[in-house]
Amino acid sequence: MRACVQRVSQAQVLVGDEICGKIGRGLVVLLGVAAGDTADDGRQLAEKIAGLRIFDDEQGKMNLAVSDVGGAMLVVSQFTLLGDCRKGRRPSFVAAAGPEQAETLYQTFVAAAAERGIPVATGKFRQHMSVSLTNDGPVTLLLDSRREF
């Protein structure tokens, strides 16, 4: 499971003209599910992201987690995080999980984040979405449940 995590001052996701998820201060998590991922991957990655100390404390040091600052998460499915661009010019998505497995594990991740007391908004799985955000910092981190990078 891969995640691109961005610290934001605000973010929202639209499907068509409808806002389906919106947060103020917090984290946008673009989440890709790989073939072979399990529910444990989703729970562990949610715990890791929820605990990331990437918000500034009183001294301006990254020392606080999203829950410490009363923040939220906007979680958006993004299978293209599993795209392999090493060969040719067209990405290969063979490493991405199939839609049924991916949706189940995406929901596992969302539930695990919410269980930590973090308000969670989402996009809509398998829909064309428009995500807008204001990256705060900017702070952007890449995580992989298999620690491939």
C-alpha positions as CSV (number, residue, x, y, z in Angstrom):
1,M,0.0,0.0,0.0
2,R,1.4,3.4,-1.0
3,A,0.5,6.8,0.3
4,C,1.4,10.3,-0.7
5,V,0.7,12.4,2.4
6,Q,0.5,16.2,2.2
7,R,0.1,18.6,5.1
8,V,-2.6,21.1,4.2
9,S,-4.4,24.1,5.5
10,Q,-7.5,23.1,3.5
11,A,-8.6,20.6,0.9
12,Q,-11.6,19.3,-0.9
13,V,-12.6,16.7,-3.5
14,L,-15.3,17.1,-6.1
15,V,-17.1,14.4,-8.1
16,G,-18.8,16.4,-10.9
17,D,-20.1,19.5,-9.2
18,E,-20.6,17.9,-5.8
19,I,-18.2,18.3,-2.9
20,C,-17.9,14.8,-1.5
21,G,-15.1,15.5,1.0
22,K,-13.7,18.6,2.6
23,I,-11.3,19.4,5.5
24,G,-9.6,22.3,7.0
25,R,-6.1,21.9,8.6
26,G,-4.9,18.3,8.3
27,L,-3.6,15.7,5.9
28,V,-4.5,14.8,2.3
29,V,-3.7,11.1,1.9
30,L,-3.6,9.8,-1.7
31,L,-3.8,6.0,-1.3
32,G,-2.9,3.3,-3.7
33,V,-3.5,-0.4,-2.9
34,A,-1.1,-3.0,-4.3
35,A,-1.9,-6.6,-5.3
36,G,-1.0,-8.7,-2.3
37,D,-1.8,-6.0,0.3
38,T,-3.7,-7.1,3.3
39,A,-5.9,-5.5,6.0
40,D,-2.8,-5.4,8.2
41,D,-1.1,-3.1,5.6
42,G,-4.1,-0.8,5.8
43,R,-4.2,-0.7,9.6
44,Q,-0.4,-0.3,10.0
45,L,-0.2,2.5,7.4
46,A,-3.1,4.4,8.9
47,E,-1.4,4.1,12.3
48,K,1.9,5.4,10.9
49,I,0.3,8.3,9.1
50,A,-1.9,9.2,12.1
51,G,1.3,9.4,14.2
52,L,3.5,11.3,11.9
53,R,4.9,14.3,13.7
54,I,4.8,16.8,10.8
55,F,3.0,19.7,12.3
56,D,4.8,22.6,14.0
57,D,5.0,23.0,17.8
58,E,5.3,26.3,19.6
59,Q,9.0,26.5,18.6
60,G,8.3,25.9,14.9
61,K,9.7,22.3,14.9
62,M,7.8,19.4,13.3
63,N,6.8,17.7,16.5
64,L,3.0,17.3,16.5
65,A,0.7,14.7,14.9
66,V,-2.5,15.5,13.1
67,S,-4.6,14.7,16.2
68,D,-2.4,17.0,18.3
69,V,-3.4,20.0,16.2
70,G,-7.1,19.0,15.9
71,G,-6.7,18.2,12.2
72,A,-8.5,15.9,9.9
73,M,-7.7,13.6,7.0
74,L,-9.0,13.6,3.4
75,V,-8.3,10.1,2.0
76,V,-8.5,9.7,-1.8
77,S,-8.0,6.5,-3.6
78,Q,-5.3,6.7,-6.3
79,F,-4.3,3.5,-8.0
80,T,-1.8,5.5,-10.2
81,L,0.6,5.5,-7.2
82,L,1.3,1.9,-8.2
83,G,2.2,3.0,-11.8
84,D,5.5,1.6,-13.0
85,C,7.2,4.1,-15.4
86,R,10.6,2.4,-15.6
87,K,10.1,0.9,-19.1
88,G,8.6,2.7,-22.1
89,R,6.4,5.8,-21.9
90,R,3.1,4.3,-20.8
91,P,2.8,3.4,-17.1
92,S,2.1,-0.2,-16.2
93,F,-0.5,-0.7,-13.5
94,V,0.0,-4.5,-13.0
95,A,1.1,-4.0,-9.4
96,A,-2.2,-2.3,-8.5
97,A,-4.8,-4.4,-6.7
98,G,-8.1,-5.2,-8.5
99,P,-11.0,-2.9,-7.8
100,E,-12.8,-5.1,-5.3
101,Q,-9.8,-5.9,-3.2
102,A,-8.6,-2.2,-3.4
103,E,-11.9,-0.8,-2.3
104,T,-12.1,-3.2,0.7
105,L,-8.6,-2.3,1.8
106,Y,-9.2,1.4,1.2
107,Q,-12.2,1.2,3.5
108,T,-10.0,-0.6,6.0
109,F,-7.5,2.2,6.0
110,V,-10.3,4.8,6.4
111,A,-11.8,3.0,9.3
112,A,-8.4,2.5,11.0
113,A,-7.7,6.3,10.7
114,A,-11.1,7.1,12.1
115,E,-10.6,4.7,15.0
116,R,-7.7,6.9,16.1
117,G,-10.2,9.8,16.7
118,I,-9.2,11.6,13.5
119,P,-12.1,13.1,11.5
120,V,-11.9,11.5,8.0
121,A,-13.4,12.7,4.8
122,T,-13.1,10.7,1.6
123,G,-13.5,10.9,-2.1
124,K,-15.6,8.4,-4.1
125,F,-13.9,5.1,-5.0
126,R,-13.6,4.5,-8.8
127,Q,-14.9,7.9,-9.7
128,H,-13.2,10.7,-11.6
129,M,-12.4,13.3,-8.9
130,S,-11.0,16.8,-8.8
131,V,-8.9,17.3,-5.7
132,S,-7.9,20.8,-4.6
133,L,-5.7,21.6,-1.7
134,T,-3.4,24.2,-0.2
135,N,-0.2,22.4,0.7
136,D,1.2,23.9,4.0
137,G,4.9,24.1,4.0
138,P,5.0,22.5,1.5
139,V,5.2,19.2,3.3
140,T,4.8,16.1,1.2
141,L,5.9,12.6,2.2
142,L,5.8,9.2,0.4
143,L,5.1,6.0,2.4
144,D,4.9,2.4,1.5
145,S,3.6,-0.4,3.8
146,R,6.3,-2.8,2.4
147,R,9.0,-0.1,2.9
148,E,10.0,-0.3,-0.8
149,F,11.2,3.3,-0.5
